[in-house]
């Protein structure tokens, strides 16, 4: 056997033994060094990393679009006119200029708090509800979940976009005691910003001074 052939065989044998030793260390340590990772495994890792990055980018994009979509929806002007009656109730007319922006909606939902009023000691209630709009569907559905009157205005089969005016009229009882009126004129249930608002007493038992209480409630006292 030629000397050069013996040298090649011996070198290959040593390399084989070295590879076996490295694989034995891999099994003992429980991890695969970069030098012995297979190309297929490396490709799988790259695909997984790429998928994770793509998912994060997609989620961020959806979040940004949703944020700007909600920001474009708002109430441009909110006007509340109240007439206080001698029987302890109040007649209310709300005029809401609602801008849906580019969003397609079926209408609006107005929630009016109901419950015991500290001023009168009576429980307030919302009745005689009417709603209308000159440019959007104004079908009205009223429910009374715990602590509120929920007025849903719109049409479940039609959607609207852009700016529309809604007028809501109702009677609320139990909010007047003597010369004081306790009434949450706008409420805290709106999920969109309100750019401008106006509150007006059409007629009252006596002229009233308005004070804004925590939570947006308007408390009135005789002047």
N, C-alpha and C positions, 0 to 999 in steps of 0.2 A: 504494500500500500504506500503510495507516495507520501512524502512528508507534508506537503501542502494540503493534501486531502484530510489527513489526520488533524491538522490544525483547524480546518474549517469545521469538521465534526465536533471537535472539542469546544470550539467557540460557540457553536449552536447549542450544545448541551449546557454550557454555562448560562447562556441567555435563557434557556428554557427553565433551568433551576431558579434563576433570578425572578422570572415571571411568576413561577409557582410561589415563591417566597412572598412576593408583593401581594398576590391574591390571598394568601393565608393571613397577612397582616390586615387586609381589607375586611376579611370575615371576622377577625377578632375585634377590630375597632368599630365595626358597624357602619362605616361610611366609605364612599367610593372617591378616591382622589381624582383630580382632574385628568391625570395621565392615563387612567384606565377607564374613564367614562366612555361609553359607546356613543357614536355619532347619533344614533336613533334617540337615545335618552336626552342628549343635548338639544336635539330638535324639538322634542316634546316639551322641554322646559321653556324654550324660546316661544313656542306656540302658546303655552299657558301664560307666560308673562305678557305677551302681546294681547291676549284676550282680556286679561285683568286691566291693563292700561286702557284698552278700548272701552270696557265697561265703565270705568271711572269717568272717562271723557264724555261718554254718552249720558250718564247720569247727571253730570254737571251741566251739560247743554240743556237737558230737559228741565232742570231746576231753574236755570236762568230764564228760559222761555216762559215757564210758569210764573216766575216772579214778575216779569214785565207785563205778562197778560193780566195778572191781578192788579198791578199798579195802574193799568189803563182804565180799569173799571172804578167808577166813583160817583158820588152824589154831588152834582154841581151846585145845587141850591136846595135848601130845606126850609120850608116856611110852615109855621104852626100858628093857627088862630084859634083862640079859646073864648067861649062865652060861658060864664059862670051863671048857674041858675039858682033860684032860691030854695030848691028842694035838695041841695047838696050835691047835685051832679054838674057836669060840664059838657058842653057841646064842643067838639074838636073837629077842625078841618086841617089836614096835613097836605101840603102841596110839595111833591118830591120830584125834582128834575134829576132823573137818574140817567147816567151815561154808561152804557155797557161796553163802550169802546168797540173793538173788533170781536168781542166774545159773543157767541150765540147763546142766549138765555131764554127760558120760558116766561120769565117775569121776575117779580120781587117777592120777598117774604118780610112782612112787618110783624114784630112781636111787641106787644104792649103788656107791661107787667100788671098783674092782678094780685090782690091779697090785702091783708090788713094794713090800714093807713094810720100811722101814729096820730096825725092831726085830728081825725074824726073818730078813731077807734072802730070804724066800720071796715068791712071788706069791700074793696073796689071791684067793679065789674064792668066789662065793655059790652055794649049792646048797640043795636040799630046801626050796624056796620054797612057802609056802602063804599064802593070804589069805582073809579072811572079813569079813562085815558083817551085822549083824542087821537093817538097814533099807535097804540099798542093794545093787544088783547087785555081785557080787564075782568075776565071771569074770576069770581071771588069764592074762595073756600075758607071757612073759618073753623078752627078747632080750639080747644081750651086745654092744652097740656098743663101740668101742674105749675101754677104761679104765673101764667101768661095767657093772653089771647093771641093766637097765631093766625095772621091774615095772609093767605097766599093769593097773589094777584097775577093772573096770566092765563096761558092756555097750554096744557100739556102736549098738545099736538102741533104747536107753532112756536117758533123762536124769533127773537128780535135782536137787533144790534143797534149801536149808536145811542142817541139821546132821545129820551121819552119822558113825558110828564105824567105822573100819577097823582090823583087826588083821592084821599081817603077821608071819609067822614064817619064819626061815631059818637056815641054818648058814653061817658064814663061816670059811674056812680061812686059815692063814698069818698070823694076827694076834697069836699068843702065842709068846713066846720066853722060857723060864725063868719069871721072876716078873714079866714085863712084858707089857702088852697095848696094842696100838696099833689103835684102831678109831674111825672117823668115825661117831659115833652118830647124828647127825641129818643131816649132810651140808650142802652149800651150794647144792643144786639147786632148792630150793623158791622159787617166784616170789611167794609170798604171805607175809604176816607170821605169826609164831608167837607167840601171847600168853604161853603158859606151857609149860615143859618139865620133865621129870624123868628122871633116869638112875639105874639101880639095878643093882648087881652081886648076882646071886642066890647064886652060889658061885664061888670062885676058887681058884687054886693056893695063894695066900697072900693075906691082906688087902692091898688095893692103895690107893695114894693117887692121886687123879685130878688131872691138870693140863690146862687147856685151852690147846691150841696154836693158832697162827695158822691161820685158815681153819675153825675150829670143831672140829678134830680133838682127841680126848681121848687123852692119853698117860698111862699108869699106871705107877707104880713101887711096889715092895714097901715096906711101912712098917717 
